[in-house]
Amino acid sequence: MPIVEVLSRWIHVTTAIALMGGAIFAVLAVIPTLATLDEETRKQIKSAIPWRWAKVVHAGILLLLLTGFYNYLAVTGPDHQGHNKGLYHGLMGGKIILALVVFFLASVMAGRSAKFEGMRRQDRKWLSIIILLAAIVVGIG
């Protein structure tokens, strides 16, 4: 297997682990900790985190898109041209659609648009949905 293929898979998996791990950490540690703080401190922290995390989310999405499509088109796709190609491509299509939903939701949660402020106020709910969908994407993979 050429080094580019190995590197692409490694970057893809490592990026997915980092982003999913960040969401899990937020749900299990950050959100419960913020609930114990006074309102002013909570507001300061909640306004500082997205600015930093958005950079990670957007870079991660870019890496996942680039490596994901490369892996699909050049690495694993050509191996699935025979017997089960319909099943493989159907699963990959579902995985890609779910991943795009995860990317959208992650961007909303890390973003600053006033349109989605209601969703960000329900951060535990939406991050849990992101984690569930991401787990399904990983399972399909």
C-alpha angles and dihedrals in degrees: 000000000000119000093246091059093049092046092048092052092045093051091046096051095040092051092049090050092050095049096043090045090053091054092047091048090051093051097043102035117009101046095045090047092050089053089063094055130086117264097255094050091045091052092049093050094043091052093048099048100061093052090058099034093049090066091054093045094049094045089047093050090050092050092046092050094047097044094037095056092041091051091047097046102035109019115032103009096069089053091060103057097108138050104357100025094124092054092044095050092044091053091046091050090052091046092051093048092049091046090053089052089050090049091051094048092045090051091050092050093048094040135090103221112135088218090072100038090110090059092048090053086059092051097147092053096047095041089051089053089050090051092049094048092044090051089053090050090051090047092052089049 
